[in-house]
Amino acid sequence: MHKAKFKYILIAIVLLLLILYIHHTILIHKCSDITYASEYYTTTGIFNKNKLYKIDSYYLKFSDGHESTLVITGIKKSPPHRVVSYELTLIKNKSGTWKMKSIKEIPYQDTDFNTQ
């Protein structure tokens, strides 16, 4: 009886590790797209203090193929849910995926010219 429990626990652990590995591999593959990587780094993470609820707009400010700077505007996840802008710097590593180098909040400017 004790060996059967151990066997099931071992199988469960192996399956869990396999699922985590597959998830990580898929995430790495998706982060080769700069738009997905910028959305991932600004809308996910438990300890992300710059977390956005959703991205309203983003534009590429600078790119040389290995380092890119994007300006991202969205609704902040934490209350008060105000509109903020961030300057996000990403670096492309050897495997072709984008990693976040830095993020800083910049003054938000409303680009909607129809409001007065």
Secondary structure as GFF3:
##gff-version 3
##sequence-region A 1 116
A	DSSP	alpha_helix	2	30	.	.	.	ID=ss1
A	DSSP	alpha_helix	34	43	.	.	.	ID=ss2
A	DSSP	beta_strand	52	63	.	.	.	ID=ss3
A	DSSP	beta_strand	67	76	.	.	.	ID=ss4
A	DSSP	beta_strand	83	92	.	.	.	ID=ss5
A	DSSP	beta_strand	98	106	.	.	.	ID=ss6
###
